[in-house]
């Protein structure tokens, strides 16, 4: 049970980091 929650958290964190990276890249490109 606990391992599943940690796995989902890691997956969400990876998606979040990739989203932030893309956002930062777009912001830097527009500037």
C-alpha positions as CSV (number, residue, x, y, z in Angstrom):
1,X,0.0,0.0,0.0
2,X,2.7,2.5,1.1
3,X,4.9,1.6,-1.9
4,X,2.1,2.2,-4.3
5,X,1.5,5.7,-2.8
6,X,5.3,6.5,-3.1
7,X,5.3,5.3,-6.7
8,X,2.4,7.5,-7.6
9,X,4.0,10.5,-5.8
10,X,7.3,9.9,-7.7
11,X,5.3,9.8,-11.0
12,X,3.4,13.0,-10.2
13,X,6.7,14.7,-9.2
14,X,8.3,13.7,-12.5
15,X,5.4,15.1,-14.5
16,X,5.5,18.3,-12.4
17,X,9.3,18.7,-12.9
18,X,8.9,18.2,-16.7
19,X,6.1,20.8,-16.8
20,X,8.2,23.3,-14.8
21,X,11.2,22.7,-17.0
22,X,9.1,23.3,-20.1
23,X,7.6,26.4,-18.6
24,X,11.0,27.8,-17.6
25,X,12.3,27.1,-21.1
26,X,9.4,28.9,-22.7
27,X,9.7,31.9,-20.3
28,X,13.5,32.1,-21.1
29,X,12.8,31.9,-24.8
30,X,10.2,34.7,-24.8
31,X,12.7,36.9,-22.9
